[in-house]
């Protein structure tokens, strides 16, 4: 070793596993992961693969939002407002 630091190149690693990647409509023959397509270059495939990895990671990390606010109909209902005052 010559004393220079070695930097290991790391790519974007998707959090989804290989078994769930190709379920349903995601098959290897019709999507961007198809390697035998002559119309797509390898660089284009890498760009699409990275884009899809980011996309699926965003979907997997999405949080459910629950609306706990008071319904508008209860805020504008006169009977409800009067009962709270008394």
Beta strands, then each sheet from edge to edge (+ up, - down):
end
